[in-house]
Amino acid sequence: MERVRGAGAVLAVLVVLGAPPAAGEELSGVFQFMGKCECHFINGTERVRFMERLIYNREQFAHFDSDVGVFLGDTPFGEIQAKHWNSDQNFLDYTRSQVDTVCPRNYEGVTPFSVERRDPL
Ligand SMILES: *[C@@H]1O[C@H](CO)[C@@H](O)[C@H](O)[C@H]1NC(C)=O
């Protein structure tokens, strides 16, 4: 079985600052929210798993796994968020669709690199 790990990983980083800092200005606060999307091509595009990790200040608080089909909380805060996202049918449908939209679209582009990174398992 062909197994490609980390293939097609898309990293989106959003850093929100209170205000654009002027040169030399002290920041009163910075927080970082990060969403990482991973496509695991277990057998080419025949068997694909989509994983979205939601990270707040370096801690993963929730994730979506296309094999499960819903958001799962990884912390008490994440459980509240996951419940909220799972109650939004449109958002859930959109997230579920990404395994069929985002992942295949990225496969061709990453294949020359991902084949070099094939996991021997
Ligand atoms: C992988 O996909 C191919 C079709 O592309 C299929 O013939 C083969 O049986 C699949 N392998 C496994 C282990 O599912």
The ligand as an SDF file (V2000), in Angstrom:
LIG
                    3D

 14 14  0  0  0  0  0  0  0  0999 V2000
   -5.1150    1.4700   -4.4670 C   0  0  0  0  0  0  0  0  0  0  0  0
   -5.8110    2.0100   -5.5560 O   0  0  0  0  0  0  0  0  0  0  0  0
   -5.8020    1.2230   -6.7200 C   0  0  0  0  0  0  0  0  0  0  0  0
   -6.5500    1.9830   -7.7980 C   0  0  0  0  0  0  0  0  0  0  0  0
   -5.8970    3.1830   -8.0650 O   0  0  0  0  0  0  0  0  0  0  0  0
   -6.4530   -0.1290   -6.4410 C   0  0  0  0  0  0  0  0  0  0  0  0
   -6.3870   -0.9320   -7.5900 O   0  0  0  0  0  0  0  0  0  0  0  0
   -5.7400   -0.8040   -5.2970 C   0  0  0  0  0  0  0  0  0  0  0  0
   -6.4290   -1.9860   -4.9500 O   0  0  0  0  0  0  0  0  0  0  0  0
   -5.6910    0.1250   -4.0750 C   0  0  0  0  0  0  0  0  0  0  0  0
   -4.8910   -0.4850   -3.0490 N   0  0  0  0  0  0  0  0  0  0  0  0
   -5.3430   -0.6710   -1.8180 C   0  0  0  0  0  0  0  0  0  0  0  0
   -4.3770   -1.3120   -0.8710 C   0  0  0  0  0  0  0  0  0  0  0  0
   -6.4470   -0.3360   -1.4580 O   0  0  0  0  0  0  0  0  0  0  0  0
  1  2  1  0
  1 10  1  0
  2  3  1  0
  3  4  1  0
  3  6  1  0
  4  5  1  0
  6  7  1  0
  6  8  1  0
  8  9  1  0
  8 10  1  0
 10 11  1  0
 11 12  1  0
 12 13  1  0
 12 14  2  0
M  END
$$$$
